Amino acid sequence: MNISSKRSVNSRLPTASVTLALAAVALLGGCVVRVASPPPPPPPRVYVPPPAPAPAYAEPAVDVEVHATEAPPPLPDYEQPPPPADGYLWTPGYWAWGLGGYYWVPGTWAEPPRVGLLWTPGYWGFVGGVYAFHVGYWGPHVGFYGGVNYGFGYGGVGFGGGRWVGNSFAYNRSVTNVTNVTVIHNTYNETVVNNVTVNKVSFNGGAGGTAAMPTAQERAAATESHVPPTQMQHQHVQEAAKNPALQAKANGGHPAIAATPRPAAFNAPGVVGAHGAAPVNAAAHSATPAPFNAAARPQGQPGVAPHPQGQPGGTQPAAGTKPPPPAPKQAAATPKPKPNQRPPEKNGEKEK
């Protein structure tokens, strides 16, 4: 091979190398090599305990008036007094908590703040280990009151004792004690089906309480605009708190004043006592001692009247009676004659 042929071969070598390199690149361009990376580790599992079942329906905290550590007594059994006039609505009685424990707030007929409002009773609910009282209120619809069967139209859900017809309230005589239709003009008769167990349980939740939860209608009623109890209703509660006969410890759960015809009318005609309640003894609460009455003392026992101040004590005659006359002196007994002995002569007489 001559020098010219060597040069031609050497000049073709770089071109062939470039061609082979380009062909390799073209072949590799059709295959993409992917390297699989391991998936990321899952996030650590965090245990979330299931929510504990609520023992009772919890109203907003602003509706809670007071807390107690013991359950309220059962509701007393009593009759409903008739409404005093048109437009009065029934507000059931309930147990309230004070310094001396539970006391009874009598049921009463109250005037609503304005036309069209209905009364939702207050109720006790067991929440967080204590008994909380949720205050009643006025509103366009009856809301949740713990499923407590207060009676007289409040069977645990809603109200069947009457309804507004325009600007007048109509009373359902099937569950309301309307006796004088000349005073109450708007009435009707409608059977109320009560699906709540009839008992005297006075609270919701906890051991022995009702297990009711609010319905959809009651939840909707809770979001409506509410009106608080009236001034007369507040006075009614205050008067009940000051009455010793209404304390549960004093009446054993059977208050002598269970319902009144109007708020705070505890001495008015028409006051109703609970079944089994002892009558209110006004003399027992009087600070002035009763005058002595000899006729009232037990038979066979001597009566001792209190002696006037500054005089010695002793048995005194009853007031309004004359003192008994002094007992006559007895003459000396005449000695009986001895056998075979004549009796002594009397004055002015001779022996015959």
NUTOR-634610 format. One record per residue (C-alpha): residue number from 1; x, z, y. Coordinates in nm, 3 decimals. Layout:
<recs>
REC     k        xx        zz        yy
REC   NUM         X         Z         Y
...
</recs>
This chain:
<recs>
REC     k        xx        zz        yy
REC     1     0.000     0.000     0.000
REC     2     0.135    -0.097     0.326
REC     3     0.126     0.098     0.644
REC     4    -0.176    -0.084     0.784
REC     5    -0.390    -0.008     0.477
REC     6    -0.300     0.365     0.490
REC     7    -0.411     0.383     0.847
REC     8    -0.747     0.229     0.762
REC     9    -0.809     0.481     0.481
REC    10    -0.710     0.776     0.696
REC    11    -0.932     0.657     0.977
REC    12    -1.235     0.657     0.743
REC    13    -1.180     1.015     0.614
REC    14    -1.311     1.199     0.927
REC    15    -1.620     0.979     0.934
REC    16    -1.701     1.058     0.570
REC    17    -1.657     1.429     0.630
REC    18    -1.893     1.421     0.924
REC    19    -2.150     1.227     0.720
REC    20    -2.136     1.478     0.434
REC    21    -2.171     1.768     0.676
REC    22    -2.475     1.609     0.840
REC    23    -2.636     1.547     0.500
REC    24    -2.585     1.910     0.399
REC    25    -2.744     2.027     0.722
REC    26    -3.041     1.797     0.664
REC    27    -3.088     1.929     0.311
REC    28    -3.065     2.293     0.422
REC    29    -3.311     2.233     0.706
REC    30    -3.597     2.184     0.460
REC    31    -3.542     2.522     0.291
REC    32    -3.577     2.843     0.489
REC    33    -3.430     3.143     0.318
REC    34    -3.635     3.460     0.391
REC    35    -3.505     3.803     0.309
REC    36    -3.791     4.047     0.222
REC    37    -3.761     4.385     0.402
REC    38    -3.915     4.704     0.249
REC    39    -4.251     4.814     0.406
REC    40    -4.245     5.107     0.649
REC    41    -4.323     5.446     0.495
REC    42    -4.685     5.563     0.537
REC    43    -4.751     5.828     0.804
REC    44    -4.753     6.186     0.678
REC    45    -5.097     6.307     0.567
REC    46    -5.249     6.578     0.783
REC    47    -5.524     6.795     0.629
REC    48    -5.834     6.813     0.844
REC    49    -6.084     7.071     0.713
REC    50    -6.447     6.967     0.714
REC    51    -6.657     7.114     0.995
REC    52    -6.835     7.435     0.902
REC    53    -7.214     7.409     0.892
REC    54    -7.371     7.552     1.203
REC    55    -7.573     7.867     1.124
REC    56    -7.820     7.789     1.399
REC    57    -7.885     7.536     1.667
REC    58    -7.674     7.629     1.969
REC    59    -7.832     7.573     2.308
REC    60    -7.600     7.528     2.609
REC    61    -7.431     7.849     2.713
REC    62    -7.617     7.856     3.045
REC    63    -7.942     7.917     2.853
REC    64    -7.810     8.229     2.682
REC    65    -7.928     8.547     2.850
REC    66    -7.788     8.831     2.639
REC    67    -7.613     8.903     2.309
REC    68    -7.693     9.167     2.046
REC    69    -7.508     9.280     1.737
REC    70    -7.817     9.346     1.523
REC    71    -8.114     9.134     1.430
REC    72    -8.439     9.181     1.622
REC    73    -8.730     9.348     1.440
REC    74    -9.008     9.140     1.286
REC    75    -9.281     9.017     1.516
REC    76    -9.575     9.258     1.538
REC    77    -9.922     9.148     1.432
REC    78   -10.174     9.148     1.718
REC    79   -10.475     8.964     1.856
REC    80   -10.463     8.735     2.155
REC    81   -10.659     8.847     2.462
REC    82   -10.883     8.578     2.616
REC    83   -10.744     8.384     2.912
REC    84   -10.842     8.539     3.246
REC    85   -10.916     8.209     3.422
REC    86   -10.863     7.835     3.405
REC    87   -10.506     7.714     3.433
REC    88   -10.336     8.013     3.265
REC    89   -10.103     7.929     2.974
REC    90   -10.011     8.157     2.687
REC    91    -9.655     8.292     2.671
REC    92    -9.585     8.469     2.338
REC    93    -9.440     8.818     2.318
REC    94    -9.085     8.874     2.193
REC    95    -8.822     9.143     2.139
REC    96    -8.575     9.180     2.425
REC    97    -8.246     9.373     2.424
REC    98    -8.167     9.654     2.668
REC    99    -7.959     9.970     2.698
REC   100    -8.183    10.149     2.450
REC   101    -8.186     9.866     2.198
REC   102    -8.474     9.629     2.137
REC   103    -8.796     9.661     2.333
REC   104    -9.115     9.456     2.314
REC   105    -9.211     9.218     2.594
REC   106    -9.588     9.177     2.550
REC   107    -9.739     8.834     2.521
REC   108    -9.938     8.739     2.829
REC   109   -10.124     8.464     3.010
REC   110    -9.914     8.323     3.294
REC   111    -9.970     8.063     3.563
REC   112    -9.729     7.767     3.540
REC   113    -9.519     7.683     3.846
REC   114    -9.709     7.356     3.887
REC   115    -9.959     7.132     3.716
REC   116    -9.842     6.947     3.405
REC   117    -9.578     7.194     3.286
REC   118    -9.575     7.359     2.942
REC   119    -9.398     7.675     2.827
REC   120    -9.115     7.670     2.573
REC   121    -9.073     8.027     2.440
REC   122    -8.735     8.193     2.428
REC   123    -8.584     8.280     2.090
REC   124    -8.299     8.467     1.923
REC   125    -8.036     8.261     1.741
REC   126    -7.748     8.380     1.522
REC   127    -7.434     8.208     1.654
REC   128    -7.071     8.316     1.618
REC   129    -7.149     8.644     1.445
REC   130    -7.387     8.771     1.715
REC   131    -7.751     8.725     1.806
REC   132    -7.794     8.534     2.131
REC   133    -8.122     8.509     2.319
REC   134    -8.210     8.169     2.463
REC   135    -8.434     8.199     2.766
REC   136    -8.770     8.025     2.772
REC   137    -8.849     7.763     3.034
REC   138    -9.120     7.540     3.180
REC   139    -9.104     7.165     3.127
REC   140    -9.314     6.852     3.072
REC   141    -9.275     6.890     2.693
REC   142    -9.225     7.185     2.457
REC   143    -8.868     7.202     2.333
REC   144    -8.692     7.385     2.050
REC   145    -8.767     7.756     2.007
REC   146    -8.587     7.830     1.682
REC   147    -8.868     7.748     1.443
REC   148    -9.009     8.097     1.505
REC   149    -9.381     8.120     1.429
REC   150    -9.514     8.306     1.733
REC   151    -9.873     8.210     1.655
REC   152   -10.156     8.111     1.891
REC   153   -10.048     7.747     1.895
REC   154    -9.671     7.812     1.866
REC   155    -9.633     7.759     1.492
REC   156    -9.258     7.693     1.501
REC   157    -9.262     7.331     1.623
REC   158    -9.438     7.212     1.937
REC   159    -9.756     7.362     2.079
REC   160   -10.111     7.314     1.958
REC   161   -10.294     7.560     2.182
REC   162   -10.389     7.314     2.452
REC   163   -10.289     7.014     2.663
REC   164   -10.307     6.889     3.017
REC   165   -10.588     6.643     3.093
REC   166   -10.518     6.516     3.441
REC   167   -10.485     6.819     3.669
REC   168   -10.676     7.051     3.434
REC   169   -10.557     7.233     3.125
REC   170   -10.780     7.205     2.817
REC   171   -10.774     7.487     2.559
REC   172   -10.788     7.430     2.184
REC   173   -11.041     7.684     2.062
REC   174   -10.919     7.642     1.704
REC   175   -10.607     7.848     1.781
REC   176   -10.679     8.000     2.124
REC   177   -10.905     8.300     2.184
REC   178   -11.149     8.141     2.428
REC   179   -11.467     8.348     2.414
REC   180   -11.622     8.298     2.756
REC   181   -11.686     7.928     2.812
REC   182   -11.843     8.003     3.149
REC   183   -11.498     8.108     3.272
REC   184   -11.297     7.850     3.075
REC   185   -11.461     7.512     3.123
REC   186   -11.222     7.270     2.949
REC   187   -11.204     7.326     2.574
REC   188   -11.182     7.126     2.253
REC   189   -11.152     7.192     1.881
REC   190   -10.861     7.044     1.688
REC   191   -10.719     7.165     1.360
REC   192   -10.347     7.242     1.379
REC   193   -10.149     7.179     1.060
REC   194    -9.871     7.437     1.034
REC   195    -9.580     7.328     0.814
REC   196    -9.376     7.638     0.893
REC   197    -9.378     7.934     0.657
REC   198    -9.610     8.200     0.794
REC   199    -9.402     8.514     0.835
REC   200    -9.293     8.755     1.105
REC   201    -8.927     8.647     1.131
REC   202    -8.823     8.668     1.496
REC   203    -8.487     8.487     1.498
REC   204    -8.314     8.166     1.390
REC   205    -8.007     8.146     1.164
REC   206    -7.820     8.427     0.994
REC   207    -7.934     8.629     0.697
REC   208    -8.312     8.626     0.682
REC   209    -8.361     8.403     0.986
REC   210    -8.536     8.069     1.007
REC   211    -8.333     7.761     0.912
REC   212    -8.499     7.524     1.159
REC   213    -8.307     7.256     1.348
REC   214    -8.437     7.068     1.652
REC   215    -8.633     6.749     1.596
REC   216    -8.568     6.427     1.784
REC   217    -8.854     6.508     2.021
REC   218    -8.719     6.857     2.084
REC   219    -8.372     6.721     2.155
REC   220    -8.523     6.481     2.406
REC   221    -8.715     6.768     2.567
REC   222    -8.390     6.962     2.607
REC   223    -8.252     6.691     2.836
REC   224    -8.553     6.698     3.068
REC   225    -8.570     6.883     3.397
REC   226    -8.665     7.247     3.338
REC   227    -8.813     7.517     3.559
REC   228    -8.707     7.881     3.498
REC   229    -8.958     8.164     3.443
REC   230    -9.167     8.256     3.744
REC   231    -9.130     8.571     3.952
REC   232    -9.434     8.725     3.782
REC   233    -9.277     8.661     3.443
REC   234    -8.957     8.835     3.556
REC   235    -9.162     9.131     3.677
REC   236    -9.339     9.138     3.341
REC   237    -9.004     9.177     3.161
REC   238    -8.881     9.442     3.404
REC   239    -9.195     9.651     3.359
REC   240    -9.162     9.626     2.981
REC   241    -8.800     9.746     2.996
REC   242    -8.907    10.060     3.186
REC   243    -9.188    10.154     2.946
REC   244    -9.064    10.400     2.679
REC   245    -9.361    10.319     2.453
REC   246    -9.234     9.963     2.411
REC   247    -8.896    10.064     2.269
REC   248    -8.864     9.961     1.904
REC   249    -8.714    10.301     1.821
REC   250    -9.025    10.470     1.962
REC   251    -9.297    10.247     1.818
REC   252    -9.138    10.151     1.486
REC   253    -9.201     9.782     1.553
REC   254    -9.572     9.832     1.631
REC   255    -9.606     9.850     2.011
REC   256    -9.931     9.991     2.149
REC   257    -9.915     9.729     2.426
REC   258    -9.866     9.405     2.235
REC   259   -10.037     9.164     2.476
REC   260   -10.181     9.173     2.827
REC   261   -10.431     8.951     3.012
REC   262   -10.187     8.894     3.301
REC   263    -9.816     8.952     3.361
REC   264    -9.719     9.317     3.423
REC   265   -10.084     9.431     3.380
REC   266   -10.002     9.700     3.123
REC   267   -10.291     9.927     3.224
REC   268   -10.552     9.661     3.294
REC   269   -10.868     9.617     3.086
REC   270   -10.808     9.376     2.800
REC   271   -10.468     9.512     2.691
REC   272   -10.425     9.459     2.315
REC   273   -10.225     9.680     2.080
REC   274   -10.046     9.576     1.764
REC   275   -10.206     9.638     1.427
REC   276   -10.095     9.975     1.297
REC   277    -9.977    10.095     1.637
REC   278   -10.040    10.452     1.749
REC   279   -10.243    10.479     2.070
REC   280   -10.052    10.549     2.387
REC   281   -10.076    10.921     2.471
REC   282   -10.063    10.947     2.848
REC   283   -10.046    11.326     2.833
REC   284    -9.725    11.311     2.631
REC   285    -9.548    11.137     2.920
REC   286    -9.690    11.372     3.191
REC   287    -9.455    11.619     3.355
REC   288    -9.741    11.867     3.435
REC   289    -9.827    12.094     3.142
REC   290   -10.186    12.080     3.026
REC   291   -10.403    12.387     3.104
REC   292   -10.463    12.631     2.827
REC   293   -10.779    12.564     2.634
REC   294   -10.889    12.844     2.407
REC   295   -11.145    12.623     2.236
REC   296   -10.871    12.379     2.132
REC   297   -10.660    12.629     1.940
REC   298   -10.666    12.617     1.561
REC   299   -10.937    12.826     1.407
REC   300   -10.822    13.166     1.288
REC   301   -10.519    13.180     1.523
REC   302   -10.520    13.391     1.838
REC   303   -10.472    13.206     2.164
REC   304   -10.214    13.341     2.405
REC   305   -10.246    13.207     2.754
REC   306    -9.946    13.195     2.985
REC   307    -9.955    13.495     3.212
REC   308    -9.946    13.441     3.589
REC   309    -9.607    13.456     3.755
REC   310    -9.512    13.811     3.849
REC   311    -9.756    13.974     3.608
REC   312    -9.672    14.118     3.271
REC   313    -9.749    13.913     2.973
REC   314   -10.016    13.984     2.724
REC   315   -10.335    13.850     2.585
REC   316   -10.542    13.705     2.871
REC   317   -10.898    13.576     2.870
REC   318   -10.944    13.203     2.879
REC   319   -10.992    13.044     3.218
REC   320   -11.354    13.044     3.332
REC   321   -11.467    13.324     3.097
REC   322   -11.557    13.685     3.175
REC   323   -11.340    13.955     3.028
REC   324   -11.507    14.136     2.741
REC   325   -11.664    14.476     2.831
REC   326   -11.466    14.782     2.731
REC   327   -11.557    14.920     2.394
REC   328   -11.780    15.234     2.416
REC   329   -11.623    15.561     2.322
REC   330   -11.732    15.684     1.985
REC   331   -11.867    16.041     1.958
REC   332   -11.691    16.279     1.737
REC   333   -11.818    16.256     1.388
REC   334   -12.044    16.542     1.282
REC   335   -11.901    16.718     0.978
REC   336   -12.112    16.690     0.671
REC   337   -12.252    17.019     0.544
REC   338   -12.112    17.168     0.237
REC   339   -12.332    17.215    -0.065
REC   340   -12.595    17.495    -0.020
REC   341   -12.514    17.504     0.352
REC   342   -12.761    17.416     0.621
REC   343   -12.660    17.177     0.892
REC   344   -12.583    17.332     1.228
REC   345   -12.864    17.368     1.477
REC   346   -12.893    17.115     1.755
REC   347   -12.908    17.220     2.112
REC   348   -13.247    17.346     2.217
REC   349   -13.380    17.362     1.863
REC   350   -13.447    17.667     1.656
REC   351   -13.432    17.696     1.290
REC   352   -13.763    17.650     1.132
</recs>
